[in-house]
Amino acid sequence: MITPSHILEIPRPKTFLRTMSLRTGAEIITFLQVINKASGVYGLLALLTGAYIDGWQLSMYLYSTVALLATVYLYKHIRLQSPFESVLLAHLYALDSVINALYTAFFGIAWFYTLASHPDEDSTLSPGLSDNAGFTSPQHNVSHVDIVAEATEGMQAGQNAVTIGQGTGNAGAGLSNAVFQSGSIMSISLISGFWALRVYFVFIMLAFARQCLRQHIAANASSAAWYNSNNMQTTANDLAENPFLEGKEEGNGWKGKLGRVMLSGAPKYWLGADEGEDWMRGVGGKFRKTTQLEQPLGFSERERRRRSGTGPPVPQLNLNPELPR
């Protein structure tokens, strides 16, 4: 069975939440990203207070700090709609989503293993779970504790008791119980919902970057000239000229190399036509509408009437040097 090609295409939303423009959506998403990545700075500041941070947590805080600086730098280019910076911001956001998903999965698995090691512990009565949260190893890995009482010499008010921990004979069952308990199911559901929203945000950022890139191509109008010179009907398989090619203004230096790499992953998405859209003709018309390159209203009608001979009569020239008095 062959999968339809349109199922594998990247979604191309036109608006954000069906009420706002893509630029507004990109600004909101990037602002939320800045707030999220600020946690990396606070995590590094925690080292100054003597807090214990293991290697994995430290790597996450360092990465979040670097991502914060890059996002703040690229944030201003959303209003400028710079083609290279917008495409770069969209790729960084998509890459950050993958990295965050890996960190979230790793932290979640470690937490559930710790929770499975303490199935009957009440965190409100004992600090065991809170002490072993994250990546710290539990002090004892046992399923339950037997209390064995032994007699003592002399007359005592009580007896000495010795605790003997029993090994975890069925660790898999303990892990499944930790995952499928009510509190864990609620947490997994919330995290899944937030990540579904995050995937939608990725599509919005990509769509905004695509819009900025195509408006840049329309403003340069080189693709429209290509269409006129070939004088042919284009299809969805035709691609506009890559603005990051060598020799072009945006294709010089490391920016040009990086731009070509970013567009090479999905050239039809970035440079191809949408379904039912004449890309090359759209470059000369529809996309020029946003860049103030469209011909004045009524120009085509006047031109048609002039060519068909139905226009206003041509004024007669007076060849006499002097009018009769």
SVG drawing of the C-alpha trace seen along z (x, -y; Angstrom):
<svg xmlns="http://www.w3.org/2000/svg" viewBox="-15 -87 47 100">
<polyline fill="none" stroke="black" stroke-width="0.4" points="0.0,0.0 1.4,-3.4 1.0,-6.2 -0.4,-9.4 2.3,-12.0 0.2,-14.8 0.1,-12.9 3.9,-13.2 3.9,-16.9 4.6,-19.4 1.4,-21.2 1.2,-24.8 -1.1,-26.8 -2.1,-30.3 -3.1,-31.8 -2.3,-31.3 -5.2,-29.7 -7.4,-30.8 -7.6,-34.3 -4.1,-35.9 -1.5,-36.3 1.5,-34.1 3.8,-37.0 1.8,-37.5 1.9,-33.8 5.7,-33.7 6.1,-36.6 4.0,-34.9 5.7,-31.5 9.2,-33.1 8.3,-35.1 7.2,-31.8 10.5,-30.3 12.5,-33.0 10.6,-32.5 11.1,-28.7 14.9,-29.0 15.4,-31.5 15.2,-28.5 18.7,-27.5 20.1,-30.8 18.4,-30.2 19.7,-26.6 23.3,-27.9 22.7,-30.5 21.7,-27.6 25.3,-26.5 26.3,-29.6 24.0,-28.6 25.7,-25.2 22.9,-23.2 23.8,-19.8 23.5,-19.5 24.6,-16.3 26.1,-16.2 22.8,-15.7 21.1,-18.6 24.2,-20.8 24.2,-20.0 20.5,-20.9 21.1,-24.3 24.1,-25.1 22.1,-24.3 19.1,-26.3 21.3,-29.3 22.9,-29.1 19.4,-28.7 18.1,-31.7 20.9,-34.0 20.2,-32.8 16.4,-33.2 16.8,-36.8 19.1,-37.7 16.7,-36.4 13.5,-37.7 13.9,-41.2 14.0,-39.8 10.4,-38.6 9.2,-42.2 11.9,-42.8 10.8,-39.6 14.4,-38.9 14.5,-35.7 17.7,-34.1 17.1,-34.9 13.4,-33.8 14.3,-30.5 17.1,-30.0 14.8,-30.8 12.3,-28.2 14.9,-25.5 16.3,-26.3 12.8,-26.0 12.2,-22.7 15.6,-21.4 15.0,-22.6 11.7,-20.8 13.5,-17.5 16.2,-18.1 13.6,-19.0 11.6,-15.9 14.7,-13.7 15.4,-15.5 11.8,-15.1 11.7,-11.4 15.0,-10.8 13.9,-12.7 10.5,-11.0 12.0,-7.5 14.4,-8.2 11.6,-9.5 9.3,-6.5 12.2,-4.1 12.7,-6.0 9.0,-5.9 8.9,-2.2 11.6,-1.7 9.4,-3.3 5.9,-2.1 4.4,-2.6 6.2,-5.7 4.2,-8.8 6.1,-11.8 4.2,-13.9 5.5,-11.7 9.0,-10.9 11.5,-12.9 12.7,-9.7 11.1,-10.5 12.1,-14.1 15.6,-13.2 15.8,-10.8 14.0,-12.8 15.7,-13.5 18.9,-11.6 20.1,-10.9 20.3,-7.2 18.0,-5.8 19.9,-4.9 18.2,-1.4 16.6,0.5 14.1,2.8 10.5,3.7 9.5,4.0 11.1,4.1 10.7,6.9 11.0,6.0 12.5,8.8 12.3,8.5 14.9,10.2 14.9,10.8 17.2,8.8 18.8,9.7 17.4,8.4 14.1,6.8 13.5,4.2 10.4,2.1 10.6,3.2 12.6,5.1 15.3,4.2 14.1,4.5 16.2,5.1 15.0,4.1 15.8,6.4 15.2,5.2 14.0,7.7 15.2,7.4 13.0,6.2 12.0,9.5 9.7,8.0 11.0,4.7 9.0,4.6 5.7,4.9 6.8,2.1 7.6,-0.2 4.3,0.5 2.4,-0.2 4.3,-3.5 3.4,-4.5 -0.2,-3.5 -1.2,-4.9 -3.7,-7.8 -1.2,-10.6 1.2,-9.4 -1.5,-9.0 -2.6,-12.6 1.0,-13.9 1.5,-11.9 -1.7,-13.2 -0.8,-16.8 2.7,-16.4 1.3,-14.8 -1.1,-17.7 1.6,-20.3 3.8,-18.5 0.9,-18.3 0.7,-22.1 4.4,-22.3 4.3,-20.4 1.6,-22.9 3.9,-25.7 6.7,-24.2 4.5,-24.2 3.6,-27.9 7.2,-28.9 8.0,-27.1 5.0,-28.6 6.0,-32.1 9.6,-31.6 8.3,-30.2 6.1,-33.3 9.1,-35.6 11.3,-33.7 8.6,-33.8 8.0,-37.5 11.7,-38.1 11.7,-36.1 8.7,-38.1 10.4,-41.4 13.5,-40.5 11.2,-39.3 13.9,-37.2 11.6,-34.2 8.8,-36.2 11.2,-37.1 12.0,-33.4 8.3,-32.7 7.9,-35.4 10.9,-34.3 9.7,-30.7 6.1,-31.7 4.7,-28.4 2.2,-27.2 4.0,-26.1 3.0,-23.3 3.4,-22.5 6.7,-20.6 8.4,-23.9 10.6,-25.5 11.5,-29.2 15.1,-30.2 16.9,-29.6 17.8,-33.1 20.8,-31.5 22.6,-30.4 26.2,-31.3 26.6,-34.7 23.4,-36.1 23.2,-38.8 21.9,-36.3 24.2,-33.5 27.6,-34.9 29.7,-33.7 28.6,-31.4 25.0,-32.6 24.7,-31.5 26.1,-28.0 23.8,-27.6 20.8,-28.9 21.4,-26.3 21.6,-23.6 18.4,-24.7 16.4,-24.7 17.9,-21.5 15.9,-19.4 12.5,-20.2 13.0,-22.3 9.4,-21.8 8.1,-23.1 10.2,-26.3 10.3,-27.0 7.5,-25.0 3.9,-25.9 0.9,-25.1 -1.9,-23.0 -3.9,-25.0 -1.3,-27.8 0.6,-29.0 3.9,-29.6 5.7,-31.6 2.7,-33.6 2.0,-34.1 5.5,-35.6 4.6,-38.2 1.1,-38.8 -0.2,-37.4 2.9,-37.7 3.7,-41.1 0.5,-42.3 2.2,-42.3 5.3,-44.0 3.6,-46.9 4.8,-45.7 1.4,-45.2 0.3,-47.2 -2.3,-50.1 -5.9,-49.0 -7.6,-49.1 -4.4,-48.9 -5.2,-45.6 -8.7,-46.8 -7.4,-49.9 -4.8,-47.9 -7.4,-45.5 -9.6,-48.3 -6.7,-50.0 -5.7,-46.8 -9.3,-46.0 -9.9,-49.5 -12.8,-50.2 -11.0,-52.8 -11.6,-56.6 -10.8,-58.2 -7.3,-59.6 -7.4,-63.5 -7.1,-65.1 -4.0,-67.2 -4.5,-70.7 -2.1,-71.0 -3.0,-74.7 -0.5,-77.1 -3.2,-79.7 -6.9,-79.3 -9.3,-81.4 -10.5,-84.6"/>
</svg>
